[in-house]
Amino acid sequence: MNVRDACFRENLYSLVECGTKCQKENFQFIEENVFAMGFDYVSYGIKMPIPLTKFRAIMISNYPDAWQARYDQADYIQIDPVVLKGLKTIGEQINWTDSLFSNARQFWEEAQSYGIKYGLSRSSRLGSTIGMLSASRHNTSISPEELAHIQDKFYWLAQVAHITLSHVLSENIPERNVILTKREIEVLKWTADGKSAYDISMIFGVSKNTIDFHIKNCIAKLNTTNKVAATVKAVSLGLLST
C-alpha cells in the first residue's frame, strides 16, 4: 500500500470513529474523495422500508438541480436500472454500460443530457437498511485500467458512506422514531404470528379489551388503519426486532 492509499484508509477510519456528525459534513467527505477519483457527481440514497408496494428512497447528491427535479417529477427511481440492479446485487460493483440501460433508453438519454454519462455504483446493507453510493462524470469513459485502480477505494468509500450517512438519512423516515412499549411490541409480534386479540389475551392472562387497547395504541402511533397494517409497518421499520 502506497502513502496515498494509506492516507485514504486513515481518513476513512477517522470518519467512522468520529461517528455520524451531520449529513452535510459526512456527505462533503464522500464528495471530496469521489472528486479525487476523477468524478463530477456523487449520490447516496437509502431504500425506505415503506411503502411495500412502491419503491421509495431518501437521497442526497450533487447532481444538477434540474436533473434532480426531473428525476423526482418523472418518478424515475421506479425504472432506474442502476437502482433496480443494486437491490438485487447488494455488495457488488455496478459498472454503468449501455446494455445496463437497454430497457430504459429515454431515461438514459435524459440523464446523459444533464452530463451524467459514465459511472459506477455499489449497494450495501447495514441491518435492515439498504443504501447505494454512485459516482459519475460527463467527459470520459472509465477504462479497465482506471477501474482496476479505483475499485478498491470505491468499495471502502461505499461502506463508509453507508455507515455514516444511512443513520442520518433514516431519521427522515416517517415513524422511524416511534417508540412502542414492551407490551405493544409483544402484542404485535403475536399478531404477526397470526394470533387473534382473544388468543393473545389468553397468552398474557388479561382481558381481550386490554389487548384491543394496546392494538389501538399501535395503530395510532404507526398512523395506520388496522392492526395488520400496523404490524407490517412495525416489521418493516425494524420496531419488532428488539
Secondary structure, DSSP 8 states (H G I E B T S, - for coil): --HHHHHHHHHHHHHHHH----HHHHHHHHHHHHHHTT-SEEEEEEE-S--SSS--EEEEE-S-HHHHHHHHHTTGGGT-HHHHHHHHSTTSEEE--GGGGTT-HHHHHHHHHTT--EEEEEEEEETTEEEEEEEEESS----HHHHHHHHHHHHHHHHHHHHHHHHHHHTTSTTTT----HHHHHHHHHHHTT--HHHHHHHHTS-HHHHHHHHHHHHHHTT-SSHHHHHHHHHHTTTT--
